Amino acid sequence: MSQPIDLFYWPTPNGWKVSVALEEMGLPYTTHLIDIGAGDQFAPDFLKIAPNNRMPAIIDPEGPDGASVSVFESGAILQYLAQKTGAFGGETARDKIAVTQWLMWQMGGLGPMAGQAHHFLKYAPAMDPPHDLPYAKDRYRAEVGRLYGVLDRQLACHEFVAGDFYSIADMSIWGWASLWEGQQQTLEDKPHMKRWLDTVSARPGVIAGRALHAEKRGDFRKDKAAQAQLFSKR
């Protein structure tokens, strides 16, 4: 039996990418919670694995050539796991290109923009003192809406994001897209995105990955100490 992968994790959209992938790929893993509200991401031992002080990260004791390897950045982890297992990365050269470009779309576009939308719509107004910034709220709400329009048009032509096959691109996008309500979006004009969300959300691997330590997921708007850690300039 394979040695379990060490998963450094907290239940967030970025954390879900990797927990979902591990479940979908049937890889054994051991979870190490990185409480981002308590500042665990700044611990020296964690920084040796993830120097950008962000989770998720993994250590695979059975890495290339049988030697242990650590990987940080959720997109890089997804690519590594797809290469390791030969699953969910696309079968043909063209499929792999499609998966990579939509994975990069999430990493460079949807993730950062949705993250900023959550910050300015939910957290900044609840800070002490409050930072209720109409321009920032409108800017990121609109950009997330534009990106979901791109996604909806792609899904009008394909069952899944990179084509007619489920891939790590879907895993990377699903977590952020599943939180569309908190980003003050609507699905009324995005039927293809809604269909895709329903399909992906019903997958057993997605359900299991999303459920991993779901009880730890809290509302940081009510926790000033957690805000200090989350929005630290360190």
C-alpha positions as CSV (number, residue, x, y, z in Angstrom):
1,M,0.0,0.0,0.0
2,S,1.2,3.5,-0.8
3,Q,2.4,5.7,2.0
4,P,-0.1,8.5,2.7
5,I,0.5,12.0,1.4
6,D,0.7,14.6,4.1
7,L,-1.9,17.3,3.4
8,F,-1.5,20.7,5.1
9,Y,-5.0,22.1,4.9
10,W,-7.7,24.4,6.1
11,P,-11.3,24.2,4.7
12,T,-11.2,27.0,2.1
13,P,-11.7,27.0,-1.6
14,N,-8.0,26.6,-2.2
15,G,-7.8,23.8,0.4
16,W,-10.8,22.0,-1.2
17,K,-9.0,21.8,-4.5
18,V,-6.4,19.4,-3.0
19,S,-8.7,17.5,-0.6
20,V,-11.1,16.9,-3.6
21,A,-8.3,15.8,-5.8
22,L,-7.0,13.3,-3.3
23,E,-10.4,11.9,-2.8
24,E,-11.1,11.7,-6.6
25,M,-7.8,10.0,-7.2
26,G,-8.2,7.6,-4.3
27,L,-4.8,8.5,-2.8
28,P,-4.3,7.9,0.9
29,Y,-3.5,11.0,2.9
30,T,-3.0,12.4,6.4
31,T,-4.4,15.8,7.2
32,H,-2.5,18.4,9.1
33,L,-4.7,21.4,10.0
34,I,-3.2,24.8,9.3
35,D,-5.4,27.1,11.2
36,I,-5.1,30.3,9.2
37,G,-7.1,32.3,11.7
38,A,-4.6,31.4,14.5
39,G,-1.5,32.1,12.3
40,D,-0.3,28.5,11.8
41,Q,0.7,29.5,8.2
42,F,3.5,31.6,9.7
43,A,5.1,28.8,11.8
44,P,8.7,28.1,10.8
45,D,8.2,24.4,10.1
46,F,5.3,25.2,7.8
47,L,7.3,27.9,6.0
48,K,9.9,25.3,5.1
49,I,7.2,23.6,3.1
50,A,5.3,26.6,1.9
51,P,7.5,29.7,1.9
52,N,4.7,31.9,0.7
53,N,2.9,31.2,4.0
54,R,-0.2,29.9,2.3
55,M,-1.9,26.6,2.5
56,P,-2.5,24.0,1.0
57,A,0.7,22.2,0.7
58,I,1.7,18.5,0.5
59,I,4.5,16.2,1.2
60,D,4.6,13.1,-0.8
61,P,6.9,10.5,0.7
62,E,6.8,8.6,-2.6
63,G,7.8,11.4,-4.9
64,P,9.9,11.3,-8.1
65,D,12.4,8.4,-8.0
66,G,10.9,7.3,-4.8
67,A,12.2,10.3,-2.8
68,S,10.1,12.5,-0.7
69,V,8.9,15.8,-2.3
70,S,7.0,18.8,-1.0
71,V,4.8,20.9,-3.2
72,F,3.1,24.3,-2.4
73,E,0.6,26.3,-4.5
74,S,-2.7,24.6,-5.1
75,G,-2.5,24.6,-8.9
76,A,1.0,23.1,-8.8
77,I,-0.2,20.4,-6.4
78,L,-3.1,19.5,-8.7
79,Q,-0.7,19.2,-11.7
80,Y,1.7,17.1,-9.6
81,L,-1.1,14.7,-8.5
82,A,-2.5,14.4,-12.0
83,Q,1.0,13.5,-13.3
84,K,1.6,11.1,-10.4
85,T,-1.6,9.2,-11.0
86,G,-2.1,9.7,-14.7
87,A,-5.7,10.8,-14.0
88,F,-7.7,14.0,-14.5
89,G,-5.0,15.8,-16.5
90,G,-6.3,15.1,-19.9
91,E,-5.5,12.1,-22.1
92,T,-4.4,13.7,-25.4
93,A,-1.9,16.5,-26.0
94,R,-4.8,18.8,-26.8
95,D,-6.7,17.8,-23.7
96,K,-3.7,18.6,-21.6
97,I,-3.4,22.0,-23.1
98,A,-7.1,22.7,-22.4
99,V,-6.7,21.6,-18.8
100,T,-3.6,23.7,-18.3
101,Q,-5.1,26.9,-19.7
102,W,-8.3,26.6,-17.6
103,L,-6.3,25.8,-14.5
104,M,-4.2,28.9,-15.2
105,W,-7.4,30.9,-15.7
106,Q,-8.5,29.9,-12.3
107,M,-5.2,30.6,-10.6
108,G,-4.6,33.9,-12.3
109,G,-8.2,35.2,-12.6
110,L,-11.1,33.6,-10.8
111,G,-9.3,32.8,-7.5
112,P,-7.7,36.2,-7.0
113,M,-10.7,38.1,-8.1
114,A,-13.2,36.1,-6.1
115,G,-10.9,36.3,-3.1
116,Q,-10.8,40.1,-3.4
117,A,-14.6,40.1,-3.8
118,H,-15.0,38.2,-0.6
119,H,-12.6,40.5,1.2
120,F,-14.2,43.8,0.2
121,L,-17.8,42.6,0.3
122,K,-17.7,40.6,3.5
123,Y,-14.6,41.3,5.6
124,A,-13.4,44.8,5.0
125,P,-16.8,46.4,6.1
126,A,-16.6,44.3,9.3
127,M,-13.1,45.4,10.3
128,D,-12.2,47.8,13.1
129,P,-12.4,50.5,11.8
130,P,-14.8,49.5,9.0
131,H,-13.5,49.8,5.4
132,D,-16.7,50.0,3.3
133,L,-15.3,50.9,-0.1
134,P,-18.0,51.1,-2.8
135,Y,-15.4,51.3,-5.7
136,A,-13.6,48.2,-4.6
137,K,-16.9,46.3,-4.0
138,D,-18.2,47.2,-7.4
139,R,-14.9,46.5,-9.1
140,Y,-14.4,43.0,-7.8
141,R,-18.1,42.1,-7.9
142,A,-18.2,43.1,-11.6
143,E,-15.0,41.3,-12.5
144,V,-16.1,38.0,-10.9
145,G,-19.4,38.4,-12.8
146,R,-17.4,38.8,-16.0
147,L,-15.3,35.7,-15.3
148,Y,-18.5,33.7,-14.6
149,G,-19.8,34.8,-17.9
150,V,-16.6,33.4,-19.6
151,L,-17.1,30.2,-17.7
152,D,-20.8,29.9,-18.6
153,R,-20.0,30.4,-22.3
154,Q,-17.3,27.7,-22.2
155,L,-19.8,25.3,-20.5
156,A,-22.4,26.0,-23.1
157,C,-20.2,24.1,-25.5
158,H,-18.7,21.4,-23.2
159,E,-19.9,19.2,-20.4
160,F,-16.9,20.1,-18.2
161,V,-14.5,23.1,-18.2
162,A,-11.7,21.7,-20.4
163,G,-13.9,19.6,-22.6
164,D,-16.2,16.6,-22.3
165,F,-14.1,15.1,-19.5
166,Y,-13.8,15.9,-15.8
167,S,-10.4,17.2,-14.8
168,I,-8.2,19.1,-12.3
169,A,-9.4,22.3,-14.0
170,D,-13.0,21.5,-12.7
171,M,-11.6,20.8,-9.3
172,S,-9.7,24.1,-9.2
173,I,-12.7,26.2,-10.2
174,W,-15.5,24.4,-8.4
175,G,-14.6,25.6,-4.8
176,W,-14.6,29.3,-5.7
177,A,-17.6,29.0,-8.0
178,S,-19.6,27.2,-5.4
179,L,-19.4,30.3,-3.2
180,W,-21.1,32.5,-5.9
181,E,-23.7,33.8,-3.5
182,G,-21.1,35.3,-1.1
183,Q,-19.6,37.0,-4.1
184,Q,-23.0,38.6,-4.8
185,Q,-23.5,36.9,-8.1
186,T,-26.5,35.3,-9.8
187,L,-26.9,32.1,-11.8
188,E,-30.2,33.2,-13.4
189,D,-28.4,34.2,-16.5
190,K,-25.7,31.4,-16.3
191,P,-27.6,28.1,-16.8
192,H,-24.6,26.2,-18.0
193,M,-22.6,27.2,-15.0
194,K,-25.5,26.1,-12.8
195,R,-25.7,22.8,-14.5
196,W,-22.0,22.2,-14.1
197,L,-22.1,23.2,-10.4
198,D,-24.9,20.8,-9.7
199,T,-23.0,18.0,-11.6
200,V,-19.7,18.5,-9.9
201,S,-21.2,19.1,-6.5
202,A,-22.9,15.6,-6.6
203,R,-19.6,13.7,-7.2
204,P,-18.7,11.5,-4.2
205,G,-15.1,12.7,-4.3
206,V,-16.2,16.4,-4.2
207,I,-18.6,15.7,-1.4
208,A,-15.9,14.0,0.7
209,G,-13.3,16.6,-0.1
210,R,-15.6,19.5,0.8
211,A,-16.6,17.7,4.0
212,L,-13.1,17.4,5.3
213,H,-13.1,19.3,8.6
214,A,-16.0,21.4,7.4
215,E,-16.8,22.0,11.1
216,K,-13.7,24.2,11.3
217,R,-15.0,26.7,8.7
218,G,-16.0,29.8,10.5
219,D,-17.1,33.4,9.9
220,F,-14.0,35.6,10.3
221,R,-16.1,38.7,10.2
222,K,-16.8,38.1,13.9
223,D,-13.2,37.3,14.9
224,K,-10.9,40.3,15.1
225,A,-7.9,38.2,16.2
226,A,-8.3,36.0,13.2
227,Q,-8.6,39.0,10.9
228,A,-5.3,40.2,12.3
229,Q,-3.7,37.0,11.2
230,L,-5.4,36.7,7.9
231,F,-4.7,40.2,6.8
232,S,-1.2,40.4,8.3
233,K,1.5,42.1,6.3
234,R,4.0,39.5,7.2
